[in-house]
Amino acid sequence: MAAEVVPELQPPGLRTTVVGSFPKPGYLDVADWFKIGTGGESDKATKMYNEMLDKQSKDADYREKLESDLTRATKEVIGIQTECGVSLVTDGEVRRENYIHYLCRFMDGIDFKNLTQKVCRNGAYTTELPTIRSKVTWRGPLDIAAEWRKAQDSTNAPVKYTLPGPMTIMGTTHNAFYEDEKVLAADLADIVNNLIHQLVQSGCRHVQVDEPVFARQPEKALDWGVDMLDRCFERIGSKCEKQVHICCGYPEYLDQIGYAKADPRAYFQLAPAIDKSCVDAASIEDAHCKNDLRLLDAFKRVKVILGVVQVASSRVESQEEIQERLAQALKHISPERLIVAPDCGLALLPLPILREKLMNMCAAARRCSCNEAHASGAGVKRKCP
């Protein structure tokens, strides 16, 4: 029987959420981008996932066991989140080899067999990527609404579903077909929009589109990327909370020093346009980069999902330091528009460290007093078309 979904009941303090990914349990036979390598080795995860899908299509017993293991893993990662006090959870993206290619595998026009070498993320790494060889259209048969429902049925907490945005899909594929990248972006946005409508029709009330490439290419994001983000949410209106995640990038392994991240100053370039877009909340990292918190003043209407724990560092932030940072943030944004989260997905972290980070994060959010808040204006609302 389906679990009864209750509204987000957050104790006095601030709302909490996570961004997406969790470490996959050892029993789960799904290629893991985060274990194999998020940079130059990422093509290995692509090839391993190809092999898994091929085996799944030919072996009914394997397919049944895999689905049972996926259901178990989903319940476990959601259970960890709720135990730690997270009010808006995800399925941990345990079904995916990474947060982008999983969806692309169900699109016609994208070749996952014959990969193309490409320099990615502003030169951060070189790898072999799926290749766009014809017009991109949705093929299926992936049913993301059913996938979300499986996760939602395992908990009373509301479950957020995450999808990659057009610019981020384009950043981790090679385009060998489209002469105009805006046309490709529009085709991808239309696919994402159709999928979001399916989610909303099934009852999902929180959808996040991942666009970390915005931070690496802010000029392109301002030229047409934000418009394509709006296109992803076209005709959704207030049917769900529309979130966008814009981080500055993953390293290849935990505690890596000096890896190439996007310049966090891009947030200042992006904030006014994001605030005028149709999204309801923007997720940005702060734990890793420690933004000038005057950045929050630039968000007049949109809620800010502020990253307060690092996702690529084994050091556990104390409750006190998180609470102090939140108190500083509340001088620039009202508590109703501040949501607390990690910087990005948590898949690089060992589970004991992950638990400590989430528990401290949620405890700090609960203890933040609204009396610390700076009452800021709500700004002018803009609805999705």
ABEGO torsion letter per residue (X at the ends): XBBBBBBBBBBBEBBBBBAGBBBBBAABBBBBAAAAEABAAAAAAAAAAAAAAAAAAABAAAAAAAAAAAAAAAAAAAAAAAAAGBABBBAGGAABABAAAAAAAABBGBBAABBBBBBBGGGABBBBBBBBABBBBBAOABBAAAAAAAAAAABABBBBBBBBBAAAAAAABBBAABABAAAAAAAAAAAAAAAAAAAAAAGBABBBBBBAAAAABAAAAAAAAAAAAAAAABGAEAABBBBBBBBAEBBABBGBBGBBBBBAAAAAAAAAAAAABABABBBBBAAAAGBBAAAAAABAABBBBBBABBAABABBBBAAAAAAAAAAAAAABBAAABBBBBABBAAABBAAAAAAAAAAAAAAAAABBAAABBBBBAEBBBBBX
